[in-house]
Amino acid sequence: MALAKAFGRVPRELMRWAMYKLDVDEWLILAVMSMCVNARTVIRTGYGNIKVFDVGVGMHHGSGLIPLLFVIVMEVISSAFLS
């Protein structure tokens, strides 16, 4: 269960570093990181929107990239420990 909560909490700079370590093209790293700029989320209820707030860590909740980026980060970190 601990990894499920960590999924969306990976720091953006760690994601950037992990993609760099796996030799992801710079243009793709910039494209992924641009999705983080001014990321916001909203709390919605049956009565309307309650609050909008900035996403300060990781990607926007519900982003399809979160699982892939999480695996990339875990791959690079685990490879560093096994080397």
Backbone hydrogen bonds, N-H to C=O, Kabsch-Sander energy under -0.5 kcal/mol:
donor,donor_aa,acceptor,acceptor_aa,energy
5,K,1,M,-1.3
6,A,2,A,-1.2
7,F,3,L,-1.1
9,R,6,A,-1.7
15,M,11,P,-1.7
16,R,12,R,-2.5
17,W,13,E,-2.4
18,A,14,L,-2.5
19,M,15,M,-2.3
20,Y,16,R,-2.2
21,K,17,W,-2.5
22,L,18,A,-1.5
23,D,20,Y,-1.8
24,V,19,M,-2.5
28,L,25,D,-0.6
29,I,25,D,-2.0
30,L,26,E,-2.6
31,A,27,W,-1.8
32,V,28,L,-2.5
33,M,29,I,-2.7
34,S,30,L,-1.9
35,M,31,A,-0.7
35,M,32,V,-1.0
36,C,33,M,-1.4
37,V,33,M,-0.6
39,A,36,C,-1.7
41,T,53,F,-2.5
43,I,51,K,-2.8
44,R,42,V,-0.6
45,T,48,G,-2.1
48,G,45,T,-1.5
50,I,43,I,-3.3
51,K,43,I,-0.8
53,F,41,T,-2.4
55,V,39,A,-2.7
56,G,54,D,-0.8
63,S,60,H,-2.1
66,I,63,S,-1.0
69,L,65,L,-2.8
70,F,66,I,-2.5
71,V,67,P,-2.1
72,I,68,L,-2.3
73,V,69,L,-2.5
74,M,70,F,-2.6
75,E,71,V,-2.4
76,V,72,I,-2.2
77,I,73,V,-2.5
78,S,74,M,-2.7
79,S,75,E,-2.3
80,A,76,V,-1.8
81,F,77,I,-1.5
82,L,78,S,-1.6
83,S,79,S,-1.1
